[in-house]
Amino acid sequence: MFALIGNRAGGPRGRSEASYVGMEERRVLPRPLRRAVRFCVSLATGRIHIPPHTGTVSAFGFFAAVGLYGMSLGGHGHQVAQATTAAVGFAIEDVRVSGNEQTSEIDILQLLGLDGTTSLVALDIDAARRKLSQLPWVEYAEVRKVYPRTIEVMLKERQAFGIWQHGAELSLIEKNGSVIAPLRDNKFASLPLFVGRDAETAAASFEDEMSAWPELKSRVKAYVRVAGRRWDLHLDNGIVLKLPEANIGKALTVLARLEQDQSVLQRDVAAIDLRLEDRTTIRLTPDAVERRRQALEARTKALKKLGEQS
């Protein structure tokens, strides 16, 4: 009786321990892997339907992705994007330029690299603006896209104030003295000419000071800076006016009085030195000096002849 009871009690306990050991030995997959396994099983049993040509499309997509990644690593992505967008109808065909008086439209097109195949989508606006700002006459540039095939270029150009001669070079300058570009033609010949070192930086203030003497200013052909301190004025008839370093207005007042009383600027004068306040020195031209010498000799002979006769 005891043995029978013992067998009953031992049977269920043995099965429970075996099940427990089996559960310990069985592995449980993580949740993401369970989903992947279920998908693979469903795919193998045919419960998931795959559309035709899916493999072909996937292969092409894979190769395209690899190609784009390779072009990106090689730095050719911009060229590909430009060629692609230009081919589908975004090639720049019209360029509208405004504000350009001295800047050629051809220079603008060449600088931006617009050759009829440039894509509007791939055009870098900031880079285009920086390139245009490097042109000699351009002070400020604005570039705007107008889809699908047009760009607008708006320029603000620098204003030429005068011509600066430094050595054998002639350059156009702004009023602040900044050099714009070398002088290439005669259309700026009416601008005032400033000569010498530092003449470009002192030009505007001196030109404003000369505005108080419009008649004299209209006759000046060149303003020559001397030793970076004072000016010489070269007039249209060849006379050189040597101005002082300071009190220019007082010196020009003395000149105006000489012109009114003696018409000094109409005579055979080479230079008028106004640098000293207490006196004015006038240098005659070589022809005037020779005529004066001959006149003095004739006068001396005449006086001598009169003395002999008496």
C-alpha positions in Angstrom: 0.0 0.0 0.0 2.8 2.2 0.8 4.6 1.4 -2.5 1.5 2.1 -4.5 1.1 5.5 -3.0 4.7 6.3 -3.5 4.5 5.6 -7.2 1.6 7.9 -7.7 3.3 10.7 -5.8 6.6 10.2 -7.8 5.0 10.1 -11.3 3.6 13.7 -11.5 6.6 15.1 -9.6 8.9 13.6 -12.3 7.0 15.1 -15.2 6.9 18.6 -13.6 10.7 18.6 -13.1 11.2 17.5 -16.7 9.0 20.2 -18.1 10.8 22.8 -15.9 14.2 21.6 -17.3 12.8 21.8 -20.9 11.7 25.4 -20.4 15.1 26.3 -19.0 16.8 24.9 -22.1 14.4 26.5 -24.6 15.6 30.0 -25.8 13.3 33.0 -26.2 14.1 35.4 -29.1 14.0 39.2 -28.6 10.9 40.9 -29.9 12.5 42.5 -33.1 13.9 39.1 -34.1 10.5 37.4 -33.5 9.0 39.7 -36.1 11.7 39.0 -38.6 11.3 35.2 -38.1 7.6 35.4 -38.5 8.0 37.5 -41.7 10.4 34.9 -43.1 8.1 32.0 -42.3 5.2 33.8 -43.9 7.3 34.6 -46.9 8.4 31.0 -47.2 4.9 29.5 -46.8 3.4 31.9 -49.4 1.2 33.9 -47.0 2.8 37.2 -48.2 2.4 38.2 -51.8 5.3 39.9 -53.6 4.4 42.0 -56.7 6.2 41.2 -59.9 9.5 42.8 -60.8 10.1 43.8 -57.2 13.5 42.3 -57.2 14.5 44.1 -60.4 13.3 47.4 -59.1 15.1 46.8 -55.8 18.3 46.0 -57.6 18.1 49.2 -59.7 17.4 51.2 -56.5 20.3 49.7 -54.8 22.7 50.5 -57.6 21.3 54.0 -57.9 21.9 54.6 -54.2 25.4 53.3 -54.5 26.0 55.5 -57.5 24.7 58.6 -55.8 26.8 57.9 -52.7 29.9 57.4 -54.9 29.2 60.7 -56.7 28.8 62.5 -53.4 32.1 61.1 -52.2 33.8 62.2 -55.4 32.4 65.7 -55.3 30.3 65.3 -58.5 26.9 65.7 -56.9 26.5 69.3 -57.9 27.3 68.6 -61.6 24.8 65.7 -61.7 22.1 67.8 -60.0 22.7 70.6 -62.4 22.6 68.4 -65.5 19.5 66.6 -64.3 17.5 69.7 -63.5 18.6 71.5 -66.6 17.4 68.5 -68.7 13.9 68.6 -67.3 13.3 72.3 -68.1 15.1 74.4 -65.6 18.0 75.6 -67.7 18.6 79.4 -67.4 17.6 81.0 -70.7 16.9 84.6 -69.7 19.2 87.0 -67.6 17.8 90.4 -66.7 20.5 92.9 -65.6 19.8 96.3 -64.2 21.9 99.1 -62.7 24.9 98.4 -65.0 26.3 101.4 -66.7 30.0 100.5 -66.7 29.8 96.7 -66.3 29.3 94.7 -69.4 26.5 92.0 -69.5 29.0 89.7 -71.2 31.3 90.0 -68.2 28.4 89.1 -65.9 27.4 86.0 -67.9 31.0 84.8 -68.2 31.7 85.4 -64.5 28.6 83.4 -63.5 29.3 80.7 -66.0 26.0 80.9 -67.7 26.3 79.0 -71.0 22.7 78.0 -71.8 22.9 74.7 -69.8 23.2 76.1 -66.3 20.4 74.9 -64.1 18.4 77.5 -62.2 17.7 75.0 -59.4 21.4 74.3 -58.9 22.6 77.9 -59.1 24.2 79.1 -55.9 22.8 82.6 -55.3 25.3 83.5 -52.5 28.3 82.4 -54.6 27.0 84.3 -57.6 26.6 87.5 -55.5 30.1 87.2 -54.2 31.5 86.7 -57.7 29.7 89.8 -59.0 30.9 91.9 -56.1 34.5 91.2 -57.2 33.9 93.1 -60.5 35.8 96.5 -60.5 32.7 98.7 -60.9 30.3 96.7 -58.7 29.7 98.1 -55.2 26.8 95.8 -54.4 25.1 92.9 -56.3 21.8 91.2 -55.8 20.8 87.9 -57.6 17.2 86.5 -57.7 15.8 83.4 -59.2 12.6 83.6 -61.2 11.3 80.1 -62.0 11.5 78.3 -64.3 14.2 79.8 -66.5 15.1 83.4 -65.5 17.5 85.1 -63.1 17.5 88.8 -62.2 20.8 90.6 -61.5 20.6 94.0 -59.8 23.9 96.0 -59.5 24.8 99.1 -57.6 28.0 100.5 -59.3 30.7 102.8 -57.9 30.8 106.4 -59.0 34.0 107.8 -60.6 35.1 111.1 -58.9 38.4 111.8 -60.6 41.5 110.4 -62.3 44.6 109.6 -60.3 48.0 109.6 -61.9 50.6 107.7 -59.9 53.8 107.2 -61.9 52.9 106.3 -65.4 49.6 104.7 -64.4 46.2 106.4 -64.6 43.4 105.1 -62.5 39.8 106.1 -61.8 39.0 106.8 -58.2 36.0 107.3 -56.0 35.4 110.3 -53.8 36.8 108.5 -50.8 40.1 107.8 -52.7 39.4 104.1 -53.5 40.8 103.0 -56.8 38.0 101.6 -59.1 39.9 100.5 -62.2 42.7 101.6 -64.6 41.7 104.3 -67.1 41.1 102.6 -70.5 39.3 105.2 -72.6 38.6 108.9 -73.1 35.0 109.0 -71.9 36.2 110.1 -68.4 38.5 112.8 -69.7 36.3 115.5 -68.2 37.0 114.3 -64.7 39.6 116.3 -62.7 43.2 114.9 -62.7 45.0 114.4 -59.4 48.8 113.7 -59.6 51.2 112.4 -57.0 51.5 110.3 -53.9 48.5 110.6 -51.5 46.7 112.8 -54.0 43.8 110.3 -54.3 43.0 110.5 -50.5 43.2 114.3 -50.3 41.5 115.0 -53.6 37.9 115.3 -52.4 38.5 117.8 -49.6 40.7 120.0 -51.8 38.3 119.9 -54.7 35.5 121.0 -52.3 37.7 123.9 -51.2 38.3 125.0 -54.8 34.5 125.2 -55.3 34.7 128.7 -53.8 36.7 129.8 -56.8 34.7 128.5 -59.8 36.4 130.5 -62.5 39.8 129.4 -61.5 38.6 125.9 -60.9 37.3 125.7 -64.5 40.8 126.5 -65.8 42.6 123.8 -63.8 43.9 120.9 -65.9 45.7 119.1 -63.1 46.0 119.1 -59.3 49.5 118.1 -58.4 50.2 116.9 -54.8 53.7 118.0 -53.6 55.4 116.1 -50.8 52.1 115.0 -49.5 51.5 118.5 -47.9 50.4 121.1 -50.5 49.1 121.5 -54.1 50.3 123.0 -57.4 47.6 124.0 -59.9 48.4 123.5 -63.5 46.2 125.8 -65.6 45.0 125.4 -69.2 47.4 128.0 -70.5 50.4 126.3 -68.9 50.8 128.6 -65.8 51.6 126.8 -62.5 50.2 128.2 -59.3 52.2 127.1 -56.3 49.8 127.1 -53.3 50.8 127.2 -49.6 50.2 124.3 -47.2 47.7 126.4 -45.2 45.7 129.5 -45.8 44.9 128.6 -49.3 41.9 131.0 -49.4 44.1 133.9 -48.5 46.6 133.1 -51.2 43.9 132.8 -53.9 42.5 136.1 -52.8 45.9 137.7 -53.5 45.9 136.0 -56.9 42.4 137.3 -57.7 43.6 140.8 -56.9 46.6 140.5 -59.2 44.4 139.2 -62.0 42.0 142.1 -61.6 44.7 144.8 -61.5 47.3 143.4 -63.9 45.6 140.4 -65.7 48.6 138.3 -64.5 47.1 135.1 -65.8 46.9 136.5 -69.4 50.6 137.3 -69.5 53.6 135.2 -70.5 54.0 133.8 -67.0 55.4 130.3 -66.3 54.6 130.1 -62.5 53.2 132.2 -59.7 54.5 131.3 -56.3 51.9 132.1 -53.6 53.5 130.0 -50.8 54.8 133.1 -48.8 52.3 135.4 -47.2 54.5 138.5 -47.4 55.3 138.4 -51.1 54.3 136.8 -54.4 57.0 135.6 -56.9 56.2 135.5 -60.6 58.4 133.5 -63.0 58.2 134.4 -66.7 58.3 132.0 -69.6 61.6 131.5 -71.5 60.2 133.5 -74.4 59.2 136.3 -72.1 62.6 136.3 -70.4 64.3 136.6 -73.8 62.0 139.4 -74.9 62.6 141.2 -71.6 66.4 140.8 -72.1 66.2 142.2 -75.6 64.1 145.1 -74.3 66.5 145.8 -71.6 69.5 145.7 -74.0 67.7 148.1 -76.4 66.9 150.4 -73.5 70.5 150.4 -72.4 71.7 151.2 -75.8 69.2 154.0 -76.2 70.3 155.6 -72.9 73.9 155.2 -73.8 73.3 156.9 -77.2 71.5 159.7 -75.5 74.4 160.2 -73.1 76.9 160.4 -75.9 74.8 162.9 -77.7 74.5 165.1 -74.7 
